[in-house]
């Protein structure tokens, strides 16, 4: 029997029913009651089936590091749903940036100045250097990595690096 959204809506606060539903289709978490969207067991089951279901977890659980890491490991772009506190958590942002350079956009100001995190992000998506701190935008090695990954990153480099001979060679 394939469960549909309307089945979950009718039974949105029945934990056993919702658990069964999200194990089949994690995104059915959207139609669960607020109480069950805040239930760690239910949300974990949804994330195991479809990491994108992090979108439908309660705000409280979007602030739970274990829950957010589950989501980010399965669908790195879901970092956008993490609490502000977790967007400032080095482990969470690092995990997201490994496979989704755009995650740097969501990182705290402090983590945008973390060389290791920025390097991981630009290795994955060069143009994301535009979200690095000014200090790291001026880092020649990071600029080379970014331009080698995506020549469009050149447009986001500071003037002094745009005129650097080594950077210009990366553009050839």
WOUR-V781653 format. One record per residue. N is the residue number from 1. PHI is phi in whole degrees, -180 to 180 (* if undefined). Layout:
n:N phi:PHI
n:N phi:PHI
//
This chain:
n:1 phi:*
n:2 phi:-90
n:3 phi:-85
n:4 phi:-117
n:5 phi:-56
n:6 phi:-65
n:7 phi:-67
n:8 phi:-70
n:9 phi:-57
n:10 phi:-63
n:11 phi:-119
n:12 phi:-61
n:13 phi:-111
n:14 phi:-92
n:15 phi:-58
n:16 phi:-64
n:17 phi:-64
n:18 phi:-66
n:19 phi:-57
n:20 phi:-61
n:21 phi:-64
n:22 phi:-73
n:23 phi:-71
n:24 phi:-87
n:25 phi:-150
n:26 phi:-56
n:27 phi:-72
n:28 phi:-67
n:29 phi:-56
n:30 phi:-54
n:31 phi:-98
n:32 phi:-75
n:33 phi:-65
n:34 phi:-58
n:35 phi:-61
n:36 phi:-81
n:37 phi:-70
n:38 phi:-105
n:39 phi:-95
n:40 phi:-59
n:41 phi:-63
n:42 phi:-65
n:43 phi:-65
n:44 phi:-60
n:45 phi:-62
n:46 phi:-64
n:47 phi:-66
n:48 phi:-64
n:49 phi:-82
n:50 phi:-155
n:51 phi:-61
n:52 phi:-66
n:53 phi:-68
n:54 phi:-54
n:55 phi:-52
n:56 phi:-99
n:57 phi:-72
n:58 phi:-65
n:59 phi:-59
n:60 phi:-60
n:61 phi:-76
n:62 phi:-72
n:63 phi:-106
n:64 phi:-93
n:65 phi:-58
n:66 phi:-62
n:67 phi:-65
n:68 phi:-65
n:69 phi:-62
n:70 phi:-60
n:71 phi:-64
n:72 phi:-66
n:73 phi:-68
n:74 phi:-91
n:75 phi:-150
n:76 phi:-54
n:77 phi:-66
n:78 phi:-70
n:79 phi:-55
n:80 phi:-62
n:81 phi:-90
n:82 phi:-66
n:83 phi:-64
n:84 phi:-59
n:85 phi:-60
n:86 phi:-77
n:87 phi:-72
n:88 phi:-106
n:89 phi:-91
n:90 phi:-58
n:91 phi:-63
n:92 phi:-66
n:93 phi:-66
n:94 phi:-60
n:95 phi:-61
n:96 phi:-68
n:97 phi:-68
n:98 phi:-57
n:99 phi:-115
n:100 phi:-150
n:101 phi:-55
n:102 phi:-60
n:103 phi:-59
n:104 phi:-59
n:105 phi:-58
n:106 phi:-89
n:107 phi:-69
n:108 phi:-64
n:109 phi:-56
n:110 phi:-64
n:111 phi:-76
n:112 phi:-72
n:113 phi:-109
n:114 phi:-94
n:115 phi:-58
n:116 phi:-63
n:117 phi:-67
n:118 phi:-64
n:119 phi:-60
n:120 phi:-60
n:121 phi:-67
n:122 phi:-74
n:123 phi:-64
n:124 phi:-85
n:125 phi:-151
n:126 phi:-54
n:127 phi:-68
n:128 phi:-69
n:129 phi:-56
n:130 phi:-63
n:131 phi:-98
n:132 phi:-72
n:133 phi:-61
n:134 phi:-58
n:135 phi:-58
n:136 phi:-80
n:137 phi:-64
n:138 phi:-91
n:139 phi:-85
n:140 phi:-61
n:141 phi:-62
n:142 phi:-65
n:143 phi:-62
n:144 phi:-63
n:145 phi:-60
n:146 phi:-62
n:147 phi:-69
n:148 phi:-66
n:149 phi:-74
n:150 phi:-156
n:151 phi:-58
n:152 phi:-64
n:153 phi:-61
n:154 phi:-52
n:155 phi:-64
n:156 phi:-102
n:157 phi:-86
n:158 phi:-67
n:159 phi:-52
n:160 phi:-60
n:161 phi:-81
n:162 phi:-63
n:163 phi:-97
n:164 phi:-74
n:165 phi:-61
n:166 phi:-66
n:167 phi:-67
n:168 phi:-60
n:169 phi:-64
n:170 phi:-65
n:171 phi:-83
n:172 phi:-74
//
